Amino acid sequence: MKVEKNSGPPASVPGPRSRRIHAEEQKVIAPGLQRIALLSELTLTSGRGATVEDADGNRYVDFFAGVAVASLGHSHPHWVSRMEEQIRKISVGSFTTENRLRFLQKLAEVTPGSLDRAQLYSGGAEAVEAAIRLAKSYTKNYEVVGFWGGFHGKTTGVVGLMGDEGKHGWGPLPGGRFLTPYADCYRCPIGLDYPSCGVACAEFARKTIKNATSGAVAAVLIEPMQGTAGNVVPPPEFLPAIRDIAHEAGALLIADEMITGFARTGTMFGVEHSGVVPDIMTTGKGMASGYPVTAVISTDEISRAEPWAKPSGASSSYGGNPLAATAALATLETVLEEKLAERSRDLGAEMKRRLLALQEKYEFIGDVRGVGLLIGVDLVRDRKTKEPLARKVTERIFLECLRRGLLLMGYMPRVRINPPLTVTREEMERGLGVLDEVFAEIARDRSYR
Ligand SMILES: Cc1ncc(COP(=O)(O)O)c(C=O)c1O
């Protein structure tokens, strides 16, 4: 990768090499790739920190990070050196390794309360399904309550817990799945205003359990902050209320920290903002900064529940293999060593301030919210009606940002900003500068109207 400074917007983005390789791949890869990969037509060749480079040598500040996966940024030296060392030794198998032991010990030190037993997996949906099986094993109940706007993956066991129209066309869905409104205060699902609402959506959850389920709820499954819905941050009373409601119903609270875990929100886990200790936590993405590792974490008592706890009852082929454990260890070591939670908190606060300043300038910025480096921005045609910006405008924002060297999940009206936690001030400034330029262009020609 070249080391000289990026010199303004590249002439052609994506460049000819990127386009050609992308187009060739399109002939052999099945449809259904992530929208950002399809829209950008990028072929990426390398990355350092929060900057990635494409096949034509164009560089981009990365405010996407593989949807918050690249927590340490790309090719972090400590992560690379640990992985290089491990890959020469052994890569496969479920046997104990020293790195796995060290990772699990360190993990138990940083998880809230007595969540000190973890089982490792390789996919997010897989971990959430395993957490649901654990909750079923412990409670002997079988229903699950999730939230509008929620996302926990696309496998059959969790697709019914997808809180939007993303599941349309995949029915019939498995039974025993119920959804209730999330505290998305900018777009309150029940049309109220915070705080005068008294967090009525939590009360709604109680009624959902009473009126919609058969009274056999094993788990209430919640993201402490909703990622896919647009990096939505609920008010602090919401999660404690949901925990109480889950427990009243004899259910366990599963916090899905796939996105919010490992310093993303300025604390090690998202639940710490509300002081809630869930019964089970699922995590992944930034946990191993790019190697596919996920985890189900619970207490000693809960994790002993059978059949989950029987030999081979909770295992998988790749979960916790030597490479996975090493990637997770290297990541956690770096998160602690480089104090990335504090960094995320401080840089995130700075970034939010800067975005709020942009909101003063541009009337189509309806909302700016976030904790740490998990930031959401709502783009609207009209601040009063909150009608979202049309997709053709948001896709233009995405492509204009890309052309100027910023990779941003700006192709939707609920823009998600989640750069690597190691993003430098300079990279952050550059990215925000591009955003300001693109927004100014949209404001000038009033295309958002
Ligand atoms: C909160 C949450 N849970 C679960 C998942 C599913 O993860 P995977 O795509 O690895 O199955 C995601 C993915 O974005 C997620 O955001």
The ligand as a Gaussian input file, in Angstrom:
#p B3LYP/6-31G(d) Opt

LIG

0 1
 C      -26.992000      -7.538000      16.434000
 C      -26.690000      -8.599000      15.418000
 N      -26.890000      -9.894000      15.731000
 C      -26.653000     -10.886000      14.865000
 C      -26.176000     -10.612000      13.598000
 C      -25.960000     -11.738000      12.623000
 O      -24.619000     -11.935000      12.362000
 P      -24.159000     -12.822000      11.099000
 O      -24.370000     -11.972000       9.897000
 O      -22.706000     -13.085000      11.383000
 O      -24.988000     -14.047000      11.109000
 C      -25.938000      -9.288000      13.231000
 C      -25.416000      -8.976000      11.880000
 O      -25.348000      -7.872000      11.437000
 C      -26.209000      -8.253000      14.151000
 O      -26.031000      -6.972000      13.827000

